[in-house]
Structure formats: structure tokens, C-alpha cells
Amino acid sequence: MKIKWFGHSCFLLTSAAGVKLLMDPFKPESYLSYPRVLTDAAIVTVSHEHNDHNYLDDIAGKPEVLRGSIDKKINGINIRGLSAFHDDVRGKERGVNTIFCVNMDDINICHLGDLGHVLSAAEISLIGKVDVLLVPVGGVFTIGIDEATEVIGALKPHLTIPMHYKTEKCQFLQWSCDDFVKGKKKVRETGSGEIEISRADMPAEPEIIVLKCPG
């Protein structure tokens, strides 16, 4: 499967059979100046209803859009949506957030959306085995470096890909990717915004993958 990062929390997963699943597409704004997300997709997941995570106008085709708590199989891809919160006060400040767990090509991908709290033991159990974790690390509106590190330790993914952090194209968040990876072991910068992986590629030791910032 291929994983392409468009910036912020938006990823395109493409299966070996060519099925495309797009996660959290954003609307280009003055505060979020990544290039537009111009792609087609069979499936789109939306973690919550903010413009930087739910913008569908640029997506070609007629994708099936998934929101909230769901458990579906589409084109051979298993997708679960698990309820969580956008803050650490059970949604009282910023509402709900959906964690999406995807099984594609025998690889378990977990996209945490705009998770705003450390996961409980019950939530960790519901998520289950994670091969690839897409985790926000920028703080302000999501968990920051310390909480993200704790979540990674609890879920124990083979590969972690940080997202939703401060860049030249996104200045309103607190922490950059450099801040997040500082002092961490097994960090690999790809020099590209896209990687291709298979079950056989899962490393023996946990690894952090830094994808190249778009634009």
C-alpha cells in the first residue's frame, strides 16, 4: 500500500488493488497554506466537522464519506470509527473526534484525527493492534509532544507518522516535527511525501517516519 501526506492531517491511502481512501481533507485558508488536495477517492473519512478536516469540494468522483462511529467493509477494506474527543474535557470545549482504524493490505492503520486527550485503557483496547499510527503532535488544538509520546507508548505501533504540527504552511500550532522527534530514537526522514509499505516491511523495532512537507 501507499501512504501520501498532503499536509496537516490529510493522508491518501492506496491499496495494492488501487482503492483510494482519503483521510481528513482540508480547505486551504490563510492560516493553512498547503497546496489544495486535488485527488479522486473511493472513500473519505472525516474525523470532525472543522474546515481543516472535512473539506470535500476538491475531491473527484463520488466517494463514500464516513463519519462517526462506524464498522464497515468497503472494497475489501475494513474501516472502524471510534468515538473520542477534541479536547481533554470530554468534548465540552471543541466537541467530538473520531479515531479511524483501517485494515488495508493486511496492515492496520490508525488515524487519531484531532485527538485532544490521552487514551484510556478502554480506548486502547478498542483500537487494538496498530501497525501504522498517524498521530497529531502540534499541540494547541490537539495533544502535544508529551501526550503524543504517551499515546505511542500505549499503542505500540511499528511505524509512527507525525501529523498536524507547526510548519511554514501552518503557523497556528505550537510544536514542529523537529520538536517532536528531538531526542527520540529510530527516526527516519524519507525526503518524500509518500511511502510504499507492505506487511513484510514492518520493522523489528518501532520507528518514526517523517514525511516531507508538501509545497
C-alpha positions, 0 to 999 in steps of 0.5 A: 500500500501507499501512504501520501501526506498532503499536509496537516492531517490529510493522508491518501491511502492506496491499496495494492488493488488501487482503492483510494481512501482519503483521510481528513481533507482540508480547505486551504485558508490563510492560516493553512497554506498547503497546496489544495488536495486535488485527488479522486477517492473511493472513500473519505473519512472525516474525523470532525466537522472543522474546515481543516478536516472535512473539506470535500469540494476538491475531491473527484468522483463520488466517494463514500464519506464516513463519519462517526462511529462506524464498522464497515467493509468497503472494497475489501477494506475494513474501516472502524470509527471510534468515538473520542474527543477534541479536547481533554474535557470530554468534548465540552470545549471543541466537541467530538473526534473520531479515531479511524482504524483501517485494515488495508493490505493486511496492515492496520492503520490508525488515524487519531484525527484531532485527538485532544486527550490521552487514551484510556485503557478502554480506548486502547483496547478498542483500537487494538493492534496498530501497525501504522499510527498517524498521530497529531503532535502540534499541540494547541488544538490537539495533544502535544509532544508529551501526550503524543509520546504517551499515546505511542507508548500505549499503542505500540505501533511499528511505524509512527507518522507525525501529523498536524504540527507547526510548519511554514504552511501552518503557523497556528500550532505550537510544536514542529516535527523537529520538536517532536522527534528531538531526542527520540530514537529510530527516526527516519526522514524519507525526503518524500511525501509518500511511502510504499509499505507492505506487511513484510516491511514492518520493522523489528523495532518501532520507528518514526517516519517523517514525511516531507512537507508538501509545497 
